[in-house]
Amino acid sequence: MLRFKQLSLLLAVLFSGCIIMHAQEKISLDEAIQIALSESNTIKIADMTIEKTGYAKKGAYSALYPNISASGNYQRTLKKQVMVMEMGGQAMSIEVGTDNNVTAGISAAMPLVNAQLWQSLKLSELDLELAIEQARSSKISMVSQVKQAFYAVLLAKEAYDVYKEVYDNAQRNFEDVEKKYKVGKASEFEFLRAKVNVNNSEPEVFSAENAVILAIWQLKAIMGIDLETEIDVEGKLSDYADELLATALYNEGVNFENNTNLLQLRIQDEMLSKTIKMTKFQYIPTLSASFGYNYVAMGNSFDMNWNPYSVVALNLNIPIFSGFSKRNSIREYQKSQDIIRLSIEDTERNLNIALENYRDKMNTSVKRYSAAEATLAMAQKSYDISEKMYEVGKATLVELNDAQLALTQAQLTMSQAIYQFMTNKAAIDELMGVEYVMENNNDNQ
């Protein structure tokens, strides 16, 4: 009686779980990617970084424009300066200055010849280019993560379906054996064995159900949505079987021209080249122009006359010696550039190794899928025959369980083969720097 109550409770939980799952909103892979690209904080930070770098670039260009400022100064003399003069052989003390001194004016300055400044503007453009590439990297990585998490949910759901089917079969067999046992047509061994099979299949169902919940949570976390949001995914891993069979694309024609890590390293290499050139330009004289227009008023009362004066100037700065700081800076940047170029070589090697690794895994997945596909039909037929033979007493429960195990393994192997293939395909797309193209909804236009 206790076991019957437990089985009833399990069925009730599974049934309620199915009702909840049907009530949840189902999203496709494309919808999951679009949500992640719009809601993920990682993508928002990357976009803000681009915007911030754009402002920095505009700020760098402001150095080319005249720098105009206005100034004003008021000075109250508390104690006037005293000058002593000899006049006719007699010393005379004279106070110099006025009680009130006011100056006001406007000044402007701008560079005329400054090679270092012009080179720094090119460097700011590369800063923006690097920020854009880093944002692209974040989006490519996000798409890959969403795909792999989405496939993981599909795999977990299909594993749950398989274990649920195993449980249903075990429960059905137990009920048949129990009926036969009560009328003396089945031995106690067969009754106990059927009961053990039900007991063994229960934890697998619960574990598979928890795996589905955790996989969906992982997907929601990557998408950047509230973990309490009820969602489900649509589709099956078998929907991607056609892609698994078309492996020629990933055996030839793969290149890393758009690999984001390589592109970022190359931009950094170019930035160091610009920095070295900018440092060398510090040896070049600079020329700037300045202009000032001021008013000056002085008097012991505030009834003063304002007297204007203005100046125009050219300022030439010729660097002569700075303690070898420029030369040492150039050498430092050159070593940094050597390190970057070695990193580029290592990255290219590692990318090729990763590519071969993913290719091998994909080819293995194709072989596993083909073998499981050929086995599945036979395993299903074998189980159906064993089930019929067991019902008429021509097969043992052990034989039926063996047939069930073979069928379960074939079903899971097919799902796992597709899952591993698609996750490795997503990883190769990330290596190649393949960007996700958001589809336009023409129905809403």
Disulfide bonds with the S-S distance in Angstrom:
none
